[in-house]
Amino acid sequence: MFRLTEYMHQLVTPTPVRPRRGAAEVRPVVIWNLTRRCNLKCRHCYTVSANVDFPGELTHAQAMATLDDLGDFGIPALILSGGEPLDRRDLFEIAHAARDKVRMLALSTNGTQIHGETADRVAEVGFDYVGISIDGIGKTNDWFRGVDGAFADALRGVRECKKRGIKVGLRFTLTRDNATQLPDLLQLCDDEGVDKFYLSHLVYAGRGDKNRGEDAVHAHTRAALDALIDRAWVAAADSAPLDIVTGNNDADAVYLLRWAERHFTPDRVAHLHAHLEAWGGNSSGLGVANIDTLGRVHPDTYWSDYTVGNVKTARFSDLWTGDDPMLAQLRRRPRPLKGRCGACAHQSVCGGNTRIRALQLTGDPWAEDPACYLDDEEIGVRDAGDRLAVTPFRGKRHDPAHRFH
């Protein structure tokens, strides 16, 4: 996850850079897919969920034992996801137990069931954050989600969370079919008092792999980042409340760095660069881990075809600190990257981006990421070709130059 607003603040009110920790010191954020059951049929679902019971999911006892191990291991954050996690019968028992074991507890949901008693129970858990997925306004979202009325129900979920004082965010997966609705979704955040906006780049996994032809063309991706950077600058300069983050394309950090080079003094750019290097870009297999519905452990949620082990037969902590060869490679800095990624001058910032896309397209996890939207010149590769044309978003642009002192 790339915390755009957080790093934009470093250009306004710089803070000391925290040293990058070694791999042995890092405990991962764990995204736990508690169930594959879901009441929606999203086109980009990475778990290929459906509204049926799937065999082999962790029992309550197995889930609680895993939770005990995660707490003892000292993971910093736990994200309860699905499918639709609210469709798991013991979700609230797991969540209440988790609340005492991790510093940060989040719920990743489609939001359509958060109302009435269910909304009250979500509030009682004390989640630090509830992320609700919305992929467009009205019928656009319903088409992506595969169910008529999904937008209205999700928006109701947002309002029910806000009514109960729960920090809530919208999560939006960018494709060429909904890219033009990004400004409308940002406006929706303002209108509803949403706390966070998360733009997810499409990852080729599950139904997302089958529908990768809908991935945003590079010009749309750049235009989306321009819009988010504009908004993040306003948020940082004016202390506006909306927190903007992106995910699944760590080239976003390099794009912000190049933007800063055009608007800020070299010392401020160097400070931002140092913070971005300390972050290090893609963290699959190091700072993020996944436990799927069957108990299998993966380097992240999109690596479903690669399993480190299973919490049914081994502790997560032992699996994560063992000698798995793929985890060892993912934790290398620099990684053994090839193609444009191998030649990129910004590997220390991007970390090689999301390796699963390269794996899905080429069979090689170290090949160049096809979703890197930066041209050769921007990433420091010699003999750069023509720069990409950018289709601008509608709306007012914000030049930071006259506001920064």
Protein Blocks (a to p, Z undefined) as FASTA:
>chain_A
ZZfklmmmmmmmgcdddddddfklpccdddddfbfbdfbdcfklcklpafdddehiacfk
lmmmmmmmmmmnopabdcddedjfklpmklmmmmmmmmmmpfbdcdddehlmggcjllmm
mmmnopabdcdddebehjlmmmmnopghklmmmmmmmmmmmmnopacdddddddfklmmm
mmmmmmmmmmnopabdcddddddehjllmmmmmpccfklmmmmmmmmmmmmmmmmmnopa
bdcddehiaklmmmmmmmmmmmmcfklmmmmmmmmmmnnpaaehilpccddfkopacfbl
klmmbcfbdfklocfklmmmmccfklmmmmpccdfdehjllmpcklmmnnopafklmmmm
nopakbccfklcbdfklnopahiacdddddddedjdddfklmpZZ
